Amino acid sequence: MNLEITDKAIEWFKRELEFNDDQALRIIVRYGGEFQLKQGFSPAFTVDSLDSSEVGFKDEKDNITFFIDEKDLWYFKDNDLLIDLNEHDEIKYVAKAAK
């Protein structure tokens, strides 16, 4: 599993969300949604503290830490995920089979 967030998406997160010093961008798995790596589920995001979870994946880009809980890694198994912006300035997800 590889998670990539484009510079445009990082700027969007900075502009649209408020981060305190101890907060990060948590990528979560939710039921439903348009984009689905596994049938019935889709990725989403929230601003949260790293202290509140068991981190399974963590990275940092442009002073924003993003992470996935250990319990949600099953969803991303065998896939690489790109988070970018679409033509309407909205977050979009693009998946590829993991290398």
C-alpha positions as CSV (number, residue, x, y, z in Angstrom):
1,M,0.0,0.0,0.0
2,N,1.2,3.5,-0.9
3,L,-0.7,6.7,-0.2
4,E,0.1,9.8,-2.2
5,I,-1.4,13.2,-1.7
6,T,-0.8,15.8,-4.4
7,D,0.4,19.3,-3.7
8,K,-3.0,20.7,-4.9
9,A,-4.8,18.4,-2.4
10,I,-2.5,19.5,0.4
11,E,-3.2,23.1,-0.3
12,W,-7.0,22.3,-0.4
13,F,-6.8,20.6,3.0
14,K,-4.9,23.6,4.5
15,R,-7.4,26.1,3.0
16,E,-10.6,24.1,4.0
17,L,-9.7,22.5,7.3
18,E,-8.3,23.8,10.6
19,F,-5.4,22.0,12.1
20,N,-4.1,22.6,15.6
21,D,-0.5,21.8,16.5
22,D,-1.4,18.3,17.7
23,Q,-3.7,17.4,14.9
24,A,-3.3,15.5,11.7
25,L,-5.4,14.4,8.7
26,R,-6.9,10.9,9.4
27,I,-7.9,8.9,6.3
28,I,-10.8,6.8,7.4
29,V,-13.0,4.0,5.9
30,R,-16.7,4.7,5.8
31,Y,-19.7,2.7,4.6
32,G,-21.1,3.9,1.2
33,G,-19.7,6.7,-1.0
34,E,-19.0,7.0,-4.8
35,F,-15.4,5.8,-4.9
36,Q,-15.0,2.3,-3.6
37,L,-11.8,0.2,-3.4
38,K,-13.8,-2.6,-1.7
39,Q,-17.5,-2.9,-2.4
40,G,-19.7,-1.0,-0.1
41,F,-16.9,1.2,1.5
42,S,-15.1,4.3,0.5
43,P,-12.3,6.5,1.9
44,A,-13.0,9.8,3.7
45,F,-11.0,12.1,5.9
46,T,-11.2,13.9,9.2
47,V,-9.0,16.1,11.4
48,D,-7.9,14.2,14.5
49,S,-5.2,13.7,17.0
50,L,-2.6,11.0,16.5
51,D,-2.9,10.2,20.2
52,S,-6.5,9.0,19.7
53,S,-5.7,6.0,17.6
54,E,-3.4,3.0,16.8
55,V,-1.6,4.3,13.8
56,G,-1.0,1.7,11.0
57,F,0.4,4.1,8.4
58,K,1.8,7.6,8.8
59,D,3.5,10.2,6.6
60,E,4.0,13.9,6.4
61,K,3.9,16.3,3.5
62,D,4.2,20.1,3.7
63,N,3.9,20.2,7.5
64,I,0.7,18.1,7.5
65,T,0.8,14.6,9.0
66,F,-1.6,12.2,7.5
67,F,-2.4,8.7,8.9
68,I,-4.5,5.6,8.7
69,D,-5.6,3.6,11.7
70,E,-4.3,0.1,12.0
71,K,-7.9,-1.2,12.0
72,D,-8.5,0.5,8.6
73,L,-5.5,-0.9,6.7
74,W,-7.5,-3.9,5.4
75,Y,-9.3,-1.5,3.1
76,F,-6.1,-0.3,1.4
77,K,-4.5,-3.7,1.1
78,D,-3.3,-4.5,-2.5
79,N,-3.9,-0.9,-3.6
80,D,-2.1,2.4,-3.9
81,L,-4.2,5.4,-3.4
82,L,-3.7,8.9,-4.8
83,I,-5.6,11.8,-3.3
84,D,-6.0,14.8,-5.7
85,L,-8.4,17.5,-6.8
86,N,-10.9,17.2,-9.6
87,E,-11.9,19.9,-12.1
88,H,-14.5,21.3,-9.6
89,D,-11.8,21.8,-6.8
90,E,-13.1,18.8,-4.8
91,I,-11.1,16.0,-3.3
92,K,-10.9,12.9,-5.6
93,Y,-9.5,9.5,-5.0
94,V,-7.6,7.4,-7.6
95,A,-6.6,3.8,-7.0
96,K,-4.1,1.6,-8.7
97,A,-3.1,-2.0,-8.0
98,A,-0.2,-2.0,-5.6
99,K,3.3,-2.7,-7.1
